Amino acid sequence: MSANRISEKTLISGGKYNTQLLYFTCSSLSSDDEWLFLMSDRSGAPNVFAHNLKSGEERQLTHNVHGTLKSYVYFDCTPHIGLGKASVCLDPHQKIVYYIQDDKIYKVGLDAQPQYLADIPHDRVTAFTHVSLDGKKLCVPMTDARALDYDPQTEGSGLDRRPVYNIDGRVQRESLSSYLCVYDTETGALLYEKRIPKCWITHVQFNPINSDIIMYNHEWPEQDCGIRRIWIYDHAKDAYTNIRKDGAEDWVCHEMWSDDGSVIIYHGGYANGLAMVGRYEMLTAKRTEISLPADYNAYGHFTMDHQQMLCCDGYFKFPDDVKKVRENSTDNGPDPHKKDGEYISRVIPDWEGRTLTWIPLCKHNSDWLGQDAHPHPIYSHSGDRIFFNSREDKYVQVFSIETNEL
């Protein structure tokens, strides 16, 4: 079910350079919705900027001059040197950004100089980081560097030159490990390090209510993706478990917490090809999944607002839509759905009735070529706007669309 109300998106960042939101597992907005934190190459190299949505003031917070650090998603970039674009995460309440630059962990506020916290071991690669809701802990996922030990020119494929070999397969065969490394955000002290054997972790998220609980993933499983993807580590109990124990041949991805830490949502596709969105309740371990119509076959991400209403950058289409023919030689992971979604939609779930109400807001029209051009929509904290990335021509830019008139 859907309602037809297509509006024009509002440009937040313009110019002949690339600008994007932080990764959607954290907010890009300060808790008062005044400051929008962005990554941009306007300075000649990727750096973190803050944009005041009220005054238009912009501040450059980092001062990287060495390009992009090699990490998950940024496979063909420079080892040990540059800004870790996958590492940038925000404490929205204190307006503090955490990031990795030149294999060192830093934090920086709106009115402060960057503060060094810790070093990344030389024999590891990193991925998307996360800061706890109380701002006291930072989780940096690390993996034995051998997992991404390859020559992008001869062993890479697609526009992002990702490895032609199966990374998870190498991790399994060579018994490589990942590590949940948790740091004190004030002192930089390593509070603990949990080794997860035969695992390639790329996404971590503290439970918003209990920072002893971390959700993590097995990225691009070579097999059994439907049951290997989403895991919970409880540091207090030193125990970890997966949340989806059947449907091994399915594909699941992009898990995230609700604000109260009671629910996890994710999306993916069944072995029969239908896309779906799922919900897992922590207290009862109840899992509910809603399958999408067969023609909703355009890859997309689901995120939540404070009321657990969803937004999505893919899947939806009108019956008479004729999709653009797009080159899709990048980001061809294990997901079965083509990256040619065009809409930012609000999605109202009825989990008991297993139905979704789709409210398309605007066309994002992104070409989806590379991670930076994924729209990755996020709600403002007040829920009245959705922010997203799009590259319609040469440059990735940030846009918004209002939701408060619905």
C-alpha positions as CSV (number, residue, x, y, z in Angstrom):
1,M,0.0,0.0,0.0
2,S,1.3,3.5,-0.8
3,A,0.3,7.1,-1.0
4,N,1.4,9.3,-3.9
5,R,3.0,12.5,-2.6
6,I,6.2,13.2,-4.4
7,S,8.0,16.4,-3.4
8,E,11.2,18.1,-4.4
9,K,14.3,17.4,-2.2
10,T,16.3,20.2,-0.7
11,L,20.0,20.5,-1.4
12,I,22.1,20.9,1.8
13,S,25.6,20.7,0.3
14,G,26.4,22.0,-3.1
15,G,29.6,22.7,-5.1
16,K,32.0,20.8,-7.3
17,Y,33.1,18.3,-4.6
18,N,31.8,15.3,-2.9
19,T,29.9,15.6,0.4
20,Q,28.2,12.8,2.3
21,L,26.6,11.9,5.6
22,L,28.3,9.8,8.2
23,Y,27.4,6.1,8.0
24,F,23.8,5.5,9.0
25,T,24.4,3.2,12.0
26,C,25.0,6.5,13.9
27,S,23.2,9.8,13.5
28,S,24.8,12.6,11.5
29,L,22.8,15.2,13.5
30,S,23.4,16.7,16.9
31,S,20.6,15.8,19.3
32,D,19.1,19.4,19.0
33,D,19.0,19.0,15.2
34,E,21.1,22.1,14.8
35,W,24.4,20.7,13.5
36,L,24.8,18.3,10.6
37,F,28.1,16.4,10.5
38,L,29.4,15.5,7.1
39,M,32.4,14.2,5.3
40,S,33.6,16.2,2.3
41,D,36.6,16.4,0.0
42,R,36.2,20.1,-0.6
43,S,39.6,20.7,1.1
44,G,41.3,18.4,-1.4
45,A,41.2,15.3,0.8
46,P,38.4,13.8,2.8
47,N,37.7,15.6,6.1
48,V,34.9,16.0,8.6
49,F,32.8,19.2,8.6
50,A,30.0,20.5,10.7
51,H,27.1,22.4,9.0
52,N,24.8,24.6,11.0
53,L,21.3,24.0,9.7
54,K,20.0,27.3,11.2
55,S,22.7,29.8,10.3
56,G,24.5,28.0,7.4
57,E,27.9,28.2,9.2
58,E,30.3,25.5,8.4
59,R,33.4,24.3,10.4
60,Q,36.2,22.0,9.3
61,L,36.9,19.7,12.2
62,T,39.7,17.4,10.9
63,H,42.8,18.3,8.8
64,N,43.6,15.2,6.8
65,V,45.8,15.7,3.7
66,H,46.5,12.1,2.7
67,G,43.4,10.7,1.1
68,T,41.4,7.8,2.4
69,L,42.6,5.1,4.7
70,K,42.2,1.5,3.5
71,S,39.4,-0.3,5.4
72,Y,36.2,-2.1,4.8
73,V,34.3,-0.7,1.8
74,Y,37.3,1.5,0.9
75,F,39.3,-1.5,-0.3
76,D,41.6,0.1,-2.8
77,C,42.7,3.1,-0.6
78,T,46.0,3.7,1.2
79,P,47.1,1.3,4.0
80,H,47.8,3.1,7.3
81,I,47.5,6.6,5.8
82,G,44.5,9.0,5.5
83,L,41.1,9.5,7.0
84,G,39.2,6.4,7.8
85,K,35.9,7.3,6.1
86,A,34.2,4.2,7.6
87,S,35.5,5.2,11.0
88,V,33.7,8.5,11.6
89,C,30.9,8.3,14.2
90,L,29.1,10.9,16.2
91,D,28.1,11.4,19.8
92,P,25.1,13.6,19.1
93,H,24.5,14.8,22.6
94,Q,28.0,16.1,23.2
95,K,28.6,17.0,19.5
96,I,31.9,15.0,19.5
97,V,33.1,13.1,16.4
98,Y,35.3,10.0,16.7
99,Y,37.5,9.0,13.8
100,I,40.6,7.1,12.6
101,Q,43.4,9.0,10.8
102,D,46.8,7.6,9.8
103,D,46.0,4.5,12.0
104,K,45.3,6.6,15.1
105,I,42.0,7.1,16.9
106,Y,41.0,10.7,17.6
107,K,38.0,12.7,18.8
108,V,37.1,16.3,18.1
109,G,34.3,18.7,19.1
110,L,32.9,21.8,17.5
111,D,35.2,24.1,19.5
112,A,38.2,22.0,20.1
113,Q,41.3,20.6,18.5
114,P,41.5,16.9,17.7
115,Q,42.5,14.8,20.7
116,Y,44.6,11.6,20.2
117,L,43.1,8.5,21.9
118,A,44.9,5.4,20.7
119,D,46.8,3.6,18.0
120,I,45.4,0.9,15.6
121,P,47.7,-2.2,15.6
122,H,49.7,-2.3,12.4
123,D,48.5,-5.8,11.5
124,R,44.8,-5.0,11.5
125,V,42.2,-3.3,9.3
126,T,39.2,-1.5,10.6
127,A,35.6,-0.8,9.6
128,F,32.5,1.1,10.8
129,T,32.9,2.2,14.5
130,H,30.3,3.2,17.1
131,V,30.1,5.3,20.3
132,S,27.8,4.3,23.2
133,L,24.8,6.5,23.9
134,D,26.3,7.8,27.1
135,G,29.4,8.8,25.2
136,K,31.8,6.8,27.4
137,K,32.8,3.9,25.1
138,L,34.0,3.6,21.6
139,C,33.9,0.3,19.7
140,V,36.4,-0.1,16.9
141,P,36.0,-3.4,15.0
142,M,39.3,-4.8,13.7
143,T,40.2,-7.7,11.6
144,D,43.5,-9.4,10.9
145,A,44.9,-7.4,7.9
146,R,45.4,-10.6,5.9
147,A,41.7,-10.6,5.2
148,L,42.3,-7.6,2.8
149,D,45.8,-8.4,1.8
150,Y,45.7,-8.1,-2.0
151,D,46.7,-6.0,-5.0
152,P,43.6,-3.9,-6.1
153,Q,45.1,-3.5,-9.6
154,T,45.4,-7.2,-10.3
155,E,43.1,-8.8,-7.8
156,G,40.3,-6.2,-7.6
157,S,37.0,-5.9,-9.5
158,G,34.4,-3.2,-10.1
159,L,34.8,0.5,-9.7
160,D,35.8,0.1,-6.1
161,R,38.3,-2.7,-6.9
162,R,37.1,-5.0,-4.1
163,P,38.9,-8.3,-3.8
164,V,37.9,-10.9,-6.4
165,Y,38.4,-13.7,-3.8
166,N,35.7,-14.3,-1.2
167,I,36.9,-12.5,1.9
168,D,34.9,-14.5,4.4
169,G,36.1,-17.6,2.7
170,R,39.7,-16.6,3.3
171,V,38.8,-15.7,6.9
172,Q,37.4,-19.2,7.4
173,R,40.1,-21.2,5.6
174,E,43.0,-19.3,7.2
175,S,41.4,-19.0,10.6
176,L,41.6,-15.3,10.7
177,S,39.9,-13.3,13.5
178,S,38.1,-10.1,14.2
179,Y,38.2,-8.1,17.4
180,L,35.7,-6.0,19.3
181,C,38.0,-3.3,20.7
182,V,36.3,-1.0,23.2
183,Y,38.0,2.2,24.3
184,D,37.4,4.8,27.0
185,T,36.4,7.9,25.1
186,E,38.0,10.2,27.8
187,T,41.4,8.6,28.2
188,G,41.7,6.4,25.1
189,A,42.4,3.3,27.4
190,L,41.5,0.0,25.9
191,L,38.8,-1.3,28.2
192,Y,38.6,-4.7,26.7
193,E,39.2,-6.6,23.4
194,K,37.0,-9.6,22.5
195,R,38.4,-11.9,19.8
196,I,35.9,-13.5,17.5
197,P,37.6,-16.3,15.6
198,K,36.8,-17.0,12.0
199,C,34.8,-13.8,11.7
200,W,35.0,-10.7,9.5
201,I,33.3,-7.9,11.5
202,T,32.4,-4.6,9.7
203,H,29.4,-3.2,11.6
204,V,29.2,-2.7,15.4
205,Q,26.5,-1.0,17.5
206,F,26.2,-0.6,21.2
207,N,22.8,-1.3,22.7
208,P,21.5,2.2,23.5
209,I,20.5,1.2,27.0
210,N,23.1,-1.3,28.0
211,S,26.6,-0.6,26.6
212,D,27.8,-4.0,27.8
213,I,25.8,-5.4,24.8
214,I,27.2,-5.0,21.3
215,M,25.6,-6.1,18.1
216,Y,28.0,-7.2,15.4
217,N,28.0,-9.0,12.1
218,H,29.7,-11.6,9.9
219,E,30.2,-9.6,6.7
220,W,29.4,-11.2,3.3
221,P,29.2,-14.8,4.6
222,E,30.5,-17.3,2.0
223,Q,27.7,-19.6,3.1
224,D,24.7,-19.6,5.5
225,C,24.2,-15.8,5.3
226,G,20.7,-16.1,6.7
227,I,21.9,-17.4,10.1
228,R,25.5,-16.1,10.3
229,R,25.0,-12.3,9.7
230,I,23.6,-10.8,13.0
231,W,25.2,-11.5,16.4
232,I,25.0,-10.1,19.9
233,Y,27.9,-10.0,22.3
234,D,27.2,-9.6,26.0
235,H,30.4,-8.5,27.7
236,A,29.1,-8.8,31.2
237,K,28.3,-12.5,30.5
238,D,31.1,-13.0,28.0
239,A,28.6,-14.7,25.8
240,Y,27.6,-14.2,22.2
241,T,24.7,-15.6,20.1
242,N,23.1,-15.1,16.7
243,I,19.5,-13.8,16.4
244,R,18.4,-15.7,13.3
245,K,18.7,-19.4,13.5
246,D,16.9,-20.6,10.5
247,G,16.8,-19.8,6.8
248,A,20.5,-20.3,6.1
249,E,20.0,-19.8,2.4
250,D,18.4,-16.4,2.9
251,W,20.4,-13.1,2.8
252,V,20.2,-10.6,5.6
253,C,21.9,-7.3,6.2
254,H,22.1,-3.8,7.8
255,E,20.9,-4.5,11.3
256,M,20.2,-1.6,13.6
257,W,18.8,-0.9,17.1
258,S,15.7,0.9,18.1
259,D,16.3,3.9,20.4
260,D,15.2,2.0,23.5
261,G,17.4,-1.0,22.7
262,S,14.4,-3.4,22.7
263,V,14.3,-4.1,19.0
264,I,16.6,-4.9,16.1
265,I,15.5,-4.3,12.5
266,Y,17.2,-5.7,9.4
267,H,16.5,-6.3,5.8
268,G,17.4,-8.8,3.1
269,G,16.0,-11.4,0.8
270,Y,14.6,-14.9,1.0
271,A,16.1,-17.8,-1.0
272,N,13.1,-17.6,-3.3
273,G,14.1,-14.1,-4.3
274,L,11.5,-12.0,-2.4
275,A,12.9,-9.0,-0.4
276,M,11.9,-8.6,3.2
277,V,12.3,-6.5,6.3
278,G,12.6,-8.1,9.7
279,R,12.2,-7.2,13.4
280,Y,13.7,-9.0,16.4
281,E,12.5,-8.4,20.0
282,M,15.3,-8.7,22.6
283,L,13.1,-9.6,25.5
284,T,11.1,-12.4,23.9
285,A,13.5,-13.4,21.0
286,K,10.4,-13.1,18.8
287,R,11.3,-12.6,15.2
288,T,8.8,-11.1,12.6
289,E,9.5,-10.7,8.9
290,I,7.4,-9.0,6.3
291,S,8.0,-10.0,2.7
292,L,7.9,-7.3,0.0
293,P,6.0,-7.5,-3.4
294,A,7.9,-9.3,-6.1
295,D,8.4,-6.1,-8.1
296,Y,10.0,-4.4,-5.1
297,N,13.3,-5.8,-6.1
298,A,15.6,-2.7,-5.8
299,Y,18.1,-2.9,-3.0
300,G,17.6,-0.4,-0.2
301,H,18.3,0.3,3.5
302,F,15.8,0.6,6.3
303,T,16.3,2.9,9.3
304,M,14.1,4.0,12.2
305,D,12.9,7.2,13.8
306,H,12.2,7.5,17.6
307,Q,8.7,5.9,17.1
308,Q,10.2,2.9,15.2
309,M,8.7,4.2,11.9
310,L,10.9,3.2,9.0
311,C,12.4,5.1,6.1
312,C,13.9,3.4,3.0
313,D,16.0,4.4,0.0
314,G,15.1,1.4,-2.2
315,Y,12.5,-1.3,-3.0
316,F,9.5,1.0,-3.7
317,K,8.2,1.5,-7.2
318,F,5.0,2.7,-8.8
319,P,3.4,0.2,-11.1
320,D,4.1,2.3,-14.2
321,D,7.7,3.2,-13.3
322,V,10.3,2.6,-16.0
323,K,13.6,2.4,-14.2
324,K,16.7,4.1,-15.5
325,V,19.4,1.7,-16.9
326,R,22.3,2.1,-14.6
327,E,25.8,0.7,-14.7
328,N,26.2,-1.5,-11.6
329,S,29.7,-2.8,-11.6
330,T,30.4,-1.9,-8.0
331,D,29.0,-3.0,-4.7
332,N,28.1,-6.4,-6.1
333,G,28.2,-8.3,-2.8
334,P,26.1,-11.3,-2.0
335,D,22.8,-9.4,-2.0
336,P,20.4,-10.6,-4.8
337,H,18.8,-7.2,-5.6
338,K,20.1,-4.7,-8.1
339,K,21.0,-1.2,-6.8
340,D,18.6,0.9,-8.9
341,G,16.1,2.2,-6.3
342,E,15.0,5.8,-6.9
343,Y,12.8,6.8,-4.0
344,I,13.1,8.0,-0.4
345,S,10.1,6.5,1.3
346,R,8.5,6.6,4.7
347,V,7.4,3.1,5.7
348,I,4.8,2.4,8.4
349,P,5.0,-1.2,9.6
350,D,2.2,-3.3,11.0
351,W,4.3,-6.1,12.4
352,E,1.4,-8.1,13.8
353,G,-0.5,-7.8,10.5
354,R,2.7,-8.2,8.5
355,T,2.0,-5.3,6.2
356,L,3.9,-2.1,5.2
357,T,2.4,1.2,4.2
358,W,4.8,2.9,1.8
359,I,4.8,6.7,1.5
360,P,7.2,7.8,-1.2
361,L,8.5,11.3,-0.4
362,C,10.8,12.2,-3.2
363,K,13.1,10.7,-5.8
364,H,16.8,10.6,-4.7
365,N,18.0,9.6,-8.2
366,S,21.4,8.4,-6.9
367,D,23.4,6.3,-9.2
368,W,24.4,4.0,-6.3
369,L,28.0,3.7,-7.7
370,G,30.1,3.1,-4.7
371,Q,29.4,3.3,-1.0
372,D,29.5,7.1,-0.9
373,A,26.6,7.3,-3.3
374,H,24.3,5.1,-1.3
375,P,21.5,7.3,0.0
376,H,21.6,5.9,3.5
377,P,18.6,8.0,4.8
378,I,18.4,9.0,8.4
379,Y,15.6,10.8,10.3
380,S,16.3,14.0,12.2
381,H,15.9,13.6,15.9
382,S,12.6,15.4,15.8
383,G,11.4,13.1,13.0
384,D,10.3,16.0,10.8
385,R,13.1,15.6,8.1
386,I,15.0,12.8,6.4
387,F,18.6,13.4,5.2
388,F,20.3,11.4,2.5
389,N,23.1,11.2,0.0
390,S,22.7,11.3,-3.8
391,R,24.9,11.5,-6.8
392,E,22.8,12.3,-9.9
393,D,25.8,13.6,-11.9
394,K,29.4,13.8,-11.0
395,Y,29.4,14.6,-7.3
396,V,27.8,13.1,-4.2
397,Q,25.7,15.7,-2.4
398,V,23.5,15.7,0.7
399,F,19.8,16.5,0.5
400,S,16.8,16.5,2.9
401,I,13.0,16.1,2.6
402,E,10.3,17.1,5.1
403,T,8.0,14.5,6.7
404,N,6.0,16.6,9.1
405,E,3.0,17.2,6.8
406,L,2.1,13.6,6.5
